[in-house]
Amino acid sequence: MTIDYFYKIRKLVEEHHNMFKKSIPLIASENIVSKAVKELLISDFGHRYAEGWPGERVYAGCKYIDEVELITQELFKKLFEAEFVDVRPISGVTANLAVYTAFTRPGDYMMSLSIAKGGHISMGRSKFGGTAGAVHGLNVEYFEYDLDKFNIDVDGTIKKLNRLEGEGKQVKLAYFGGSLILFPHPVKELSDELKNRGIIVAYDAAHVAGLIAGGLFQDPLREGADVVSMSTHKTFFGPQRGAILSWREFEDVIKKAVFPGIVSNHHLHTLAGLAVATAEMLKYGKEYASEVVKTSISLAEHLYNLGLDVLAPDLGFTRSHQVVVDVTKYGYGGDIERKLERAGIIVNRNLLPYDPDRGLSFKNPGGIRLGVQEVVRIGMGPSDMIDVAKFIARVIVKGEDPSKVKNDVEEFRKRFNELRYSFSQSEEAYEYIKLVDGAAAGI
């Protein structure tokens, strides 16, 4: 019977919840939402349409939706000290595409980090299928990169801009930020130089938005960025969608780029959830962000002391939620990722800045990337990272059977299943909430 699919799907989702209850989630691009946010994710907002700007909708029935969106904008403005906010993008990639649409035309030149050096695929060239090149038709040039600092090379980038201009290539948009980001990018150091050349300065805060909101890492708008894009579910602990921050002078061009340019309806149930998550961030963000950074540094130090090649030891390893490890002494990133998953440790393989020169690709690169933002939300802190690091080292360095490590991971996780930094108290972090009683419904 077709109703059997309901039970099968429910069982699979329940098993997924159960897996995460027993695992250590260290994916740098993930987080979980509170029960207060979950309540709004199942509201009737999810059935409705609200194309356009609040008060200027194409659809009727948006009275309360408009109020919620305006509240969300105001919360974002307060949190990030932004003059203009657009919360309609439904993902970080959508937000980036809206920035491309607002400030460039197909065939223009953009500058960003290469994917191997930390740039997101949405900043990629056409030949890699990246959004900037393949979708918007931009020509992508790369910032020069300093491997010793694991960051953008300021002087080298200025020299490259001079060379490009000499070749008749005028860069229109410079995009800081990205997917692998251990240290603040030199927005302040380069913004005046870029603006003097007529270049729009953008910053992709998808990974570090929660740290910026908490007053850590860096403050792109005050450092010279014209526009900041982000996703809202990494260090920012909201539902999966996006946002754009900017100044009043860019309000009209961004609004038009988002709608009708990029977004039709914008997933209104997640918008309502984002409003609540933003309010939670206003209340708890500083404490949370501080704990995230201290915890990531602790994890990096313990992994390094256990013999793993953690990137940037001379620079203090990291100032973000991310820790990156070169695992080539023991194998390759994809293989290590799978071994750790069998041990109940969820990470992702990651290209390292020098991997292309070693002939390595994303399928099995030289590194793994770890993020601590989710484990901080379930109660782990700097002192718990010695245990986490030991579990990882047992799999990678000592080559222990992952199933044996998994048993110890599950025992360790029993102490960490209550969500922190949220309005709802004493809630189980990975609880599966049933709304349908199959027997009562006659199914």
C-alpha positions, 0 to 999 in steps of 0.5 A: 500500500502507498501508505507504507511509504509514510512509515518507511520515510518516518523510520528513515528520518527517525534513524537519522535523528538517532544517528546524530544523537550518538555522533559528534557532528563536526560539519562546519556548514551545519547547525541545529535550530531550537524548538522555538524555531521548529514550531514556526517551521511547521506553521501555515506560513509554509503554504503561502506566497509573498512575492515582492517587498513587504507592503508591495506584494504581488499576492493578497493575504500577506498582512501578518507575513509582512509584519514578520518580515519587517520584524526580521529586517529590524532584528538583523539591522540591530544585530549587524548594525546594517542600514539595509537588510534583505532577508528574502534570499533562500540560501547563501548561494541565492544571496551571492547570485543576487549580489552578482545581479545587482552589481555586475553584468555577464562578461564582467570581471570579479575577484575572489578566492579560488575554491582550493584556497577557500572560495565557495563554489558559488564564486567559481569559474564557468569551467568548474560549474560555479555560480559566478561563471556558469550561471551569471557569466562572470569572468573570475580572477583570483586574489593572490594568496599567501600560503604562510598566512593562509590568507589573501596576499594584500600586496600581491593582489594590488599588483595583480589588479595593476596587471589586469588593468594593463590588460584591459580587464576592469574588475567590477566586484571583489568578493571576500569570505568563503568556505575555508576561512580560518582568519579574518580577511584583509577587507580593511587593508584592501577596501580603499584600494578597491573602491578607488578603482571603482570596484564594489567590495563584497563579503561572503559571511556564510560561515562566520555570520554567527561570529560576526553577530557575536562581535568576533572575527571581523566586522566587514561593514565597518571595514569597508564592505559595500555588501555582505551576503550570508547563509543563516544556518552555520555559525548563525543558528537559524533555519537554512536560508540567506540574507544580504546586509548593506547600506541605504545607497545600495537598497534599490539595486539589491531589492530589484536583484532579489525580486524579481531577479532571483527569488519568487516566493521565499519560503515563509515558514523558514522566514518566521523561524529566522526571526526567532533565531535572530532574536536568540542570537541577539540574546545569546550571540556574544556568549555563544560566539566566544565559546565557539572560537575558544572551543575550535582553538582547543580542538586544534591544539589537542589534535596537533599535540596528538600528532595531526598536521593541523593547518596554521600552527604558527598563527594559532591555528584558527580564529573561526569555528573551523579547524583544518587538518592535512591528513596525507600522512595517513591517507586522503580526505575522502577515505578519512571522512568515511572512516570517521563517519563509521566511528560516529564522527561526522566531518567533511573532506576538504581541498587544501590550498596547495592540493591542486599542485599535488594533483589532488581533487575534491573527490579525495583531497588532502584535508578534512575540515571540522567545525565546532559550532554545533557541538557547542550548542549541545553543551561541549566546550574547550575542555571536552575537545581533548576527548573529541581529539582523542577519538579522531586520533584513534581513527586517523593516527592509531588506525583503530577499528572505527566500530570500536571507537564508535562505542566510546563516542556513543558513551561520550555523547550521552552527556551532550543532548541538551540544546543551549543558547535558545529560548526553549529550556531543557530541550533534547537537541535531536528529538524526533517530534511525531505529529501523526498517530498512525493508529488513531488516524486509521493508517 
